[in-house]
Amino acid sequence: MLDMIDSADDVIALKISDKISGRELDAIMDRLDAAMARHDKVHVFVETRSIDGIEIAGLASYVARALPLFGKLGRFGRVAVVADQGWIRAATKVESAMLPHVSYRVFEPGERDEAFA
């Protein structure tokens, strides 16, 4: 399930829980594309709760849309990820190490307000 969170125009803020569908991945990419069209830098806030899978059918389309973002890494500002599952926090730290020009921070649920700020 995907919920968009009200935020500044240059911030993509969302809460993801349970199973992530292709339709939800498309909605995230649509919002990111729109923010990048309006701003030189885009910040990201993601809060995850009990992720138990990603719909495989929508994954190929998402990857195809996400790959061009590697050429735009300099346009990402801060990225904050709040996760209640250790494997999500660990995967985010690995992703952060692989993308050294993007400023990532990983938070536990009790630190959500700090992360959103």
C-alpha positions in Angstrom: 0.0 0.0 0.0 1.2 3.5 -0.9 0.3 6.7 0.8 1.7 10.0 -0.5 2.6 12.4 2.4 2.1 16.1 2.1 5.5 17.8 1.8 7.3 20.7 0.2 7.2 20.7 -3.6 10.8 19.5 -3.9 10.3 16.6 -1.6 8.9 13.2 -2.5 7.4 11.9 0.7 5.7 8.6 0.9 4.7 5.7 3.2 4.8 2.2 1.9 3.5 -0.9 3.6 2.6 -4.5 2.9 3.0 -5.5 -0.7 4.1 -3.0 -3.3 2.2 -3.1 -6.6 3.3 -2.0 -10.1 0.7 0.7 -10.0 2.2 2.1 -6.9 5.7 2.0 -8.3 4.4 3.9 -11.4 2.8 6.5 -9.0 6.2 7.0 -7.3 8.0 7.5 -10.6 5.3 9.9 -11.9 5.7 12.0 -8.8 9.5 11.9 -9.0 9.5 12.8 -12.7 7.2 15.8 -12.0 9.3 17.0 -9.1 12.5 16.8 -11.2 10.8 18.7 -14.0 10.2 21.6 -11.5 13.4 21.5 -9.3 17.1 21.2 -9.7 17.3 19.1 -6.5 14.8 16.7 -5.2 14.7 15.2 -1.7 13.2 11.9 -0.7 11.5 10.7 2.5 10.3 7.1 2.6 8.7 5.4 5.5 8.2 1.6 5.3 6.0 -0.6 7.4 5.9 -4.4 7.3 7.0 -4.8 3.6 6.3 -8.3 2.6 6.9 -8.2 -1.1 6.9 -6.4 -4.5 4.6 -7.4 -7.3 6.8 -8.9 -9.9 4.6 -7.9 -12.8 5.3 -4.2 -12.3 9.0 -4.5 -11.5 10.3 -4.6 -15.1 8.5 -1.4 -16.0 9.8 0.3 -12.8 13.4 -0.7 -13.5 13.1 0.6 -17.1 11.9 4.0 -15.7 14.4 4.0 -12.9 17.6 3.2 -14.9 17.8 6.7 -16.5 18.0 8.2 -12.9 21.6 7.0 -12.7 22.4 9.9 -15.0 20.6 12.3 -12.7 22.1 11.3 -9.3 23.5 14.8 -8.8 19.9 16.1 -8.7 19.0 14.1 -5.6 19.4 15.9 -2.3 18.9 14.2 1.0 17.2 10.8 1.2 15.7 9.7 4.5 14.4 6.2 5.0 12.4 5.2 8.1 12.1 1.4 8.3 10.7 -1.0 10.9 12.5 -3.9 9.4 16.2 -4.5 9.7 16.6 -5.9 6.2 15.2 -2.7 4.7 17.6 -0.6 6.8 20.5 -2.8 5.7 19.5 -2.7 2.0 19.3 1.0 2.2 22.8 1.3 3.7 24.1 -0.9 0.9 22.3 1.3 -1.7 23.8 4.4 -0.1 27.3 2.9 -0.3 26.7 2.2 -4.0 25.5 5.8 -4.6 28.1 7.9 -2.8 27.0 11.2 -4.3 23.5 10.9 -2.7 23.1 11.7 1.0 21.2 8.9 2.6 20.2 8.5 6.3 18.5 5.5 7.7 16.1 5.8 10.7 14.1 3.5 13.0 10.4 4.3 13.5 11.0 6.1 16.8 13.1 8.6 14.8 10.4 9.4 12.2 9.9 13.1 13.1 13.7 13.7 12.9 13.8 12.0 9.5 10.9 13.9 8.1 12.4 17.2 9.3 
